[in-house]
Amino acid sequence: MPKQSGLGWTALGVDDALGTLRDIRNDVHEFDFSTPRAVQDTTGVDKSAMERLLLLSDFQINLSGTFNPTANASHDVLSSVSSTDVVRTVSLGIASKTLANECVFSDYALTRGSGGEFTWKTTGSLANGALPTWA
């Protein structure tokens, strides 16, 4: 497969409070995610360069989008973030590759901009200790 742009995501879904995966691609206008690993410095005093061990894996996603109060759209999915401690599946898909993780969301921030735009941001972090793996 050739190199690909970030256009044409086939999946960007988040579970609602009842555990139903909802496609919110149409409301999301920007997102980033990472799968970092913790690192332990193990450099001895006999070395002139760093030695490190890879430790635990993690996943984090930041989503931002346009307010949409339609049933099963982004507001329905995210408005319960501050009142429930539900673990939610986040599913991403592009170019026949998928990445799904169980996450907790810590915020659902709404902003009314000076030009009249009404947008939201939220952050999800890995919740279940499962290794983030592309399929």
Buried (B, 14 or more C-beta within 10 A) or exposed (E): EEEEEEEEEBBBBBBBBEEEBBBBBEBBEEBEBEBEEEEEEEEEEEEEEEEEEEEEBBBBBEBBBBBBEEEEBBBBBBBBBEEEEBBBBBBBBBEEEBBBBBBBBEEBEEEEEEEEEEBBBBBBEBBEEEEBEEE
